[in-house]
């Protein structure tokens, strides 16, 4: 499920997490840029919620990660990201420009 206009407005009102989602094969993808030191922590937290999403480092040099989210869990991941935003800094990306996947 990709954000509808109503959902997008709701998430904008929450502040921290509004990003473009890319849908591929039934999976919703979101991209984030963060500090390199926070990649493992983000991955540990997201993947500890087993079955919701996976985190892939798209570019380790610029610290861009891709979240591949099962469509039924997009709102859950958004809530988790909102809470994580209080602990670590990250920037949602609408168009990732990776140099290569790891």
Z-matrix of the N, CA and C atoms (Angstrom, degrees):
N
C 1 1.449
C 2 1.520 1 108.79
N 3 1.300 2 116.69 1 124.48
C 4 1.461 3 121.97 2 175.55
C 5 1.517 4 107.34 3 -97.94
N 6 1.342 5 116.21 4 149.95
C 7 1.455 6 120.48 5 -176.84
C 8 1.520 7 111.92 6 -49.82
N 9 1.316 8 117.10 7 131.00
C 10 1.458 9 120.73 8 168.71
C 11 1.529 10 106.57 9 -84.29
N 12 1.327 11 117.60 10 171.14
C 13 1.466 12 119.81 11 178.66
C 14 1.518 13 110.99 12 -58.76
N 15 1.318 14 116.88 13 -40.67
C 16 1.453 15 120.97 14 179.78
C 17 1.522 16 110.55 15 -63.66
N 18 1.324 17 117.20 16 -47.94
C 19 1.459 18 120.60 17 179.20
C 20 1.517 19 111.61 18 -63.75
N 21 1.332 20 117.74 19 -40.56
C 22 1.463 21 120.55 20 179.88
C 23 1.518 22 110.62 21 -60.79
N 24 1.329 23 117.77 22 -41.84
C 25 1.464 24 120.25 23 177.72
C 26 1.513 25 111.18 24 -64.39
N 27 1.319 26 117.13 25 -38.73
C 28 1.465 27 120.89 26 177.51
C 29 1.526 28 110.08 27 -61.32
N 30 1.330 29 117.36 28 -46.49
C 31 1.453 30 120.33 29 -178.01
C 32 1.521 31 111.83 30 -69.47
N 33 1.330 32 117.33 31 -33.40
C 34 1.461 33 119.32 32 175.55
C 35 1.523 34 110.34 33 -61.68
N 36 1.330 35 116.30 34 -37.64
C 37 1.459 36 119.42 35 -179.06
C 38 1.522 37 111.42 36 -68.15
N 39 1.330 38 117.91 37 -22.02
C 40 1.460 39 120.55 38 178.03
C 41 1.520 40 112.40 39 -75.70
N 42 1.322 41 116.50 40 -20.20
C 43 1.450 42 119.23 41 174.90
C 44 1.501 43 115.11 42 100.48
N 45 1.310 44 118.91 43 -82.51
C 46 1.454 45 123.12 44 -164.16
C 47 1.527 46 115.08 45 -67.27
N 48 1.307 47 118.27 46 -45.76
C 49 1.460 48 119.92 47 -168.21
C 50 1.522 49 111.88 48 -110.16
N 51 1.294 50 115.51 49 99.15
C 52 1.461 51 121.67 50 168.80
C 53 1.513 52 104.83 51 -138.20
N 54 1.296 53 116.89 52 121.28
C 55 1.448 54 119.56 53 -178.32
C 56 1.507 55 109.05 54 -149.84
N 57 1.280 56 115.57 55 159.35
C 58 1.445 57 119.92 56 175.80
C 59 1.512 58 108.26 57 -77.97
N 60 1.299 59 115.99 58 136.20
C 61 1.452 60 121.33 59 177.28
C 62 1.516 61 108.74 60 -103.85
N 63 1.296 62 115.66 61 140.56
C 64 1.449 63 122.09 62 177.05
C 65 1.516 64 107.12 63 -112.19
N 66 1.329 65 116.73 64 131.47
C 67 1.453 66 119.91 65 -177.33
C 68 1.520 67 109.33 66 -104.50
N 69 1.320 68 116.61 67 128.92
C 70 1.457 69 122.23 68 -179.72
C 71 1.520 70 108.03 69 -141.09
N 72 1.295 71 116.24 70 118.22
C 73 1.464 72 121.55 71 176.07
C 74 1.523 73 112.88 72 52.36
N 75 1.318 74 117.70 73 43.52
C 76 1.451 75 120.54 74 178.05
C 77 1.512 76 114.33 75 79.28
N 78 1.324 77 117.72 76 3.87
C 79 1.463 78 122.19 77 179.33
C 80 1.521 79 108.16 78 -112.10
N 81 1.316 80 116.76 79 137.08
C 82 1.463 81 121.95 80 176.93
C 83 1.522 82 107.51 81 -93.92
N 84 1.322 83 116.54 82 128.33
C 85 1.460 84 120.87 83 -179.68
C 86 1.519 85 110.42 84 -109.85
N 87 1.324 86 114.62 85 136.10
C 88 1.460 87 121.68 86 174.65
C 89 1.519 88 106.94 87 -128.86
N 90 1.312 89 115.31 88 144.32
C 91 1.460 90 121.32 89 -178.78
C 92 1.522 91 110.09 90 -116.86
N 93 1.326 92 115.26 91 139.60
C 94 1.457 93 121.83 92 178.82
C 95 1.517 94 109.57 93 -132.77
N 96 1.315 95 115.90 94 147.85
C 97 1.461 96 122.30 95 170.12
C 98 1.522 97 106.49 96 -114.72
N 99 1.327 98 115.50 97 130.32
C 100 1.448 99 120.10 98 -178.18
C 101 1.512 100 109.92 99 -146.09
N 102 1.322 101 116.96 100 178.41
C 103 1.463 102 120.49 101 175.82
C 104 1.521 103 108.89 102 -69.81
N 105 1.321 104 115.69 103 141.28
C 106 1.472 105 120.07 104 -179.25
C 107 1.518 106 111.94 105 -54.54
N 108 1.307 107 116.37 106 -37.39
C 109 1.463 108 120.33 107 -177.28
C 110 1.527 109 112.78 108 -65.73
N 111 1.329 110 117.49 109 -17.29
C 112 1.460 111 121.39 110 -177.27
C 113 1.528 112 114.26 111 -97.28
N 114 1.331 113 117.59 112 -4.97
C 115 1.459 114 120.19 113 -177.27
C 116 1.525 115 111.81 114 -60.00
N 117 1.320 116 117.62 115 -49.29
C 118 1.474 117 120.74 116 -178.44
C 119 1.522 118 111.77 117 -62.58
N 120 1.331 119 116.23 118 -39.89
C 121 1.459 120 119.72 119 179.78
C 122 1.530 121 110.66 120 -64.20
N 123 1.338 122 116.49 121 -46.55
C 124 1.458 123 120.66 122 177.83
C 125 1.531 124 110.63 123 -58.82
N 126 1.324 125 115.98 124 -45.58
C 127 1.466 126 120.05 125 -179.47
C 128 1.532 127 110.72 126 -63.08
N 129 1.311 128 117.35 127 -43.16
C 130 1.461 129 121.31 128 179.98
C 131 1.526 130 110.97 129 -60.55
N 132 1.322 131 117.10 130 -46.77
C 133 1.467 132 120.79 131 -178.13
C 134 1.528 133 111.09 132 -66.09
N 135 1.330 134 117.33 133 -50.69
C 136 1.470 135 120.44 134 -177.78
C 137 1.524 136 111.17 135 -61.63
N 138 1.321 137 116.92 136 -47.28
C 139 1.462 138 119.48 137 -175.79
C 140 1.527 139 113.21 138 -77.43
N 141 1.326 140 117.42 139 -10.63
C 142 1.468 141 118.97 140 174.96
C 143 1.526 142 110.78 141 -71.19
N 144 1.327 143 116.02 142 -21.23
C 145 1.462 144 121.09 143 172.27
C 146 1.533 145 106.16 144 -87.62
N 147 1.298 146 115.28 145 78.07
C 148 1.457 147 122.27 146 -170.36
C 149 1.528 148 113.21 147 -54.18
N 150 1.322 149 115.14 148 130.21
C 151 1.445 150 121.22 149 176.18
C 152 1.521 151 115.35 150 90.22
N 153 1.341 152 118.44 151 -8.60
C 154 1.464 153 120.41 152 -179.90
C 155 1.519 154 111.70 153 -81.45
N 156 1.333 155 116.12 154 -46.81
C 157 1.466 156 120.17 155 -174.68
C 158 1.517 157 110.16 156 -163.04
N 159 1.330 158 114.50 157 163.52
C 160 1.459 159 120.83 158 170.84
C 161 1.521 160 108.04 159 -122.32
N 162 1.325 161 115.50 160 156.52
C 163 1.455 162 121.76 161 179.09
C 164 1.523 163 107.96 162 -118.03
N 165 1.322 164 115.75 163 128.48
C 166 1.461 165 121.85 164 178.59
C 167 1.515 166 108.33 165 -123.32
N 168 1.326 167 116.43 166 131.64
C 169 1.461 168 119.88 167 174.39
C 170 1.514 169 107.66 168 -78.43
N 171 1.318 170 115.72 169 116.74
C 172 1.459 171 121.63 170 -179.06
C 173 1.519 172 109.75 171 -84.48
N 174 1.332 173 116.65 172 -41.18
C 175 1.459 174 121.71 173 178.92
C 176 1.522 175 108.35 174 -145.32
N 177 1.329 176 115.91 175 107.43
C 178 1.473 177 119.58 176 -176.40
C 179 1.524 178 112.60 177 -70.66
N 180 1.323 179 117.87 178 -26.04
C 181 1.466 180 120.24 179 -179.04
C 182 1.521 181 112.55 180 -72.32
N 183 1.324 182 116.63 181 -38.09
C 184 1.467 183 119.69 182 179.05
C 185 1.525 184 111.57 183 -102.16
N 186 1.328 185 116.59 184 2.62
C 187 1.473 186 123.55 185 176.41
C 188 1.523 187 112.34 186 58.15
N 189 1.319 188 115.46 187 52.91
C 190 1.460 189 121.61 188 174.54
C 191 1.519 190 108.26 189 -103.82
N 192 1.333 191 115.40 190 128.34
C 193 1.461 192 120.59 191 178.65
C 194 1.517 193 110.07 192 -121.62
N 195 1.327 194 114.66 193 154.42
C 196 1.462 195 121.64 194 175.86
C 197 1.518 196 108.24 195 -115.63
N 198 1.315 197 116.26 196 128.87
C 199 1.453 198 121.86 197 171.66
C 200 1.515 199 107.29 198 -98.03
N 201 1.318 200 117.27 199 122.37
C 202 1.460 201 122.94 200 175.53
C 203 1.523 202 106.18 201 -103.65
N 204 1.324 203 115.20 202 111.04
C 205 1.466 204 121.54 203 -168.27
C 206 1.519 205 109.90 204 -113.40
N 207 1.313 206 115.83 205 134.20
C 208 1.456 207 119.73 206 173.04
C 209 1.535 208 106.86 207 -66.66
N 210 1.336 209 117.33 208 134.78
C 211 1.468 210 121.05 209 -171.99
C 212 1.532 211 115.34 210 -53.20
N 213 1.308 212 118.19 211 -35.00
C 214 1.466 213 120.48 212 -178.75
C 215 1.524 214 113.29 213 -71.78
N 216 1.338 215 117.23 214 -10.69
C 217 1.457 216 120.16 215 -173.80
C 218 1.524 217 114.01 216 -114.78
N 219 1.327 218 118.11 217 13.61
C 220 1.465 219 121.02 218 -179.31
C 221 1.524 220 110.95 219 -58.47
N 222 1.322 221 117.65 220 -45.87
C 223 1.475 222 119.25 221 -178.22
C 224 1.526 223 111.28 222 -66.14
N 225 1.326 224 117.71 223 -34.38
C 226 1.467 225 120.31 224 177.11
C 227 1.527 226 110.85 225 -65.23
N 228 1.326 227 116.52 226 -44.27
C 229 1.462 228 120.11 227 178.89
C 230 1.522 229 110.52 228 -64.12
N 231 1.325 230 117.66 229 -39.34
C 232 1.468 231 120.24 230 177.82
C 233 1.527 232 111.46 231 -60.89
N 234 1.315 233 116.97 232 -39.75
C 235 1.472 234 120.42 233 177.30
C 236 1.524 235 110.58 234 -65.00
N 237 1.332 236 116.59 235 -42.61
C 238 1.464 237 120.90 236 178.90
C 239 1.530 238 109.63 237 -62.70
N 240 1.348 239 117.12 238 -43.97
C 241 1.459 240 120.73 239 179.27
C 242 1.527 241 111.77 240 -63.89
N 243 1.315 242 116.84 241 -37.73
C 244 1.470 243 119.12 242 176.57
C 245 1.519 244 110.66 243 -61.10
N 246 1.324 245 117.25 244 -42.59
C 247 1.465 246 120.38 245 177.67
C 248 1.528 247 111.41 246 -67.74
N 249 1.334 248 117.02 247 -41.82
C 250 1.471 249 120.60 248 178.25
C 251 1.522 250 111.59 249 -62.49
N 252 1.331 251 116.67 250 -30.65
C 253 1.458 252 120.76 251 179.13
C 254 1.521 253 113.24 252 -61.97
N 255 1.318 254 116.96 253 -16.31
C 256 1.468 255 120.97 254 176.37
C 257 1.527 256 110.98 255 -82.42
N 258 1.344 257 116.55 256 -16.32
C 259 1.460 258 121.43 257 -176.63
C 260 1.526 259 113.52 258 -107.64
N 261 1.329 260 116.13 259 -37.45
C 262 1.461 261 120.41 260 -178.70
C 263 1.527 262 109.35 261 -131.61
N 264 1.319 263 115.21 262 153.45
C 265 1.465 264 120.42 263 177.78
C 266 1.522 265 109.20 264 -92.30
N 267 1.321 266 116.31 265 134.65
C 268 1.453 267 121.40 266 172.94
C 269 1.515 268 108.61 267 -150.43
N 270 1.313 269 114.14 268 158.34
C 271 1.458 270 121.12 269 180.00
C 272 1.515 271 108.85 270 -123.06
N 273 1.325 272 117.76 271 122.81
C 274 1.461 273 119.74 272 174.68
C 275 1.529 274 109.97 273 -67.10
N 276 1.306 275 116.01 274 141.13
C 277 1.460 276 121.37 275 178.65
C 278 1.525 277 109.58 276 -114.85
N 279 1.326 278 115.87 277 138.46
C 280 1.455 279 119.05 278 176.66
C 281 1.520 280 111.07 279 -92.48
N 282 1.314 281 117.37 280 -32.35
C 283 1.457 282 122.24 281 178.67
C 284 1.515 283 108.91 282 -132.29
N 285 1.308 284 118.48 283 94.82
C 286 1.458 285 119.07 284 179.39
C 287 1.522 286 110.38 285 -66.68
N 288 1.315 287 115.56 286 145.09
C 289 1.458 288 119.56 287 176.90
C 290 1.525 289 108.79 288 -125.01
N 291 1.338 290 116.75 289 67.26
C 292 1.462 291 120.43 290 -176.61
C 293 1.520 292 112.10 291 -72.28
N 294 1.327 293 114.76 292 154.25
C 295 1.455 294 120.46 293 174.99
C 296 1.527 295 110.28 294 -91.85
N 297 1.314 296 116.67 295 -11.98
C 298 1.468 297 119.90 296 179.54
C 299 1.497 298 110.63 297 157.42
N 300 1.305 299 117.72 298 147.63
C 301 1.459 300 121.84 299 179.27
C 302 1.501 301 110.90 300 -84.33
N 303 1.318 302 114.82 301 149.43
C 304 1.464 303 121.71 302 175.09
C 305 1.502 304 109.47 303 -94.57
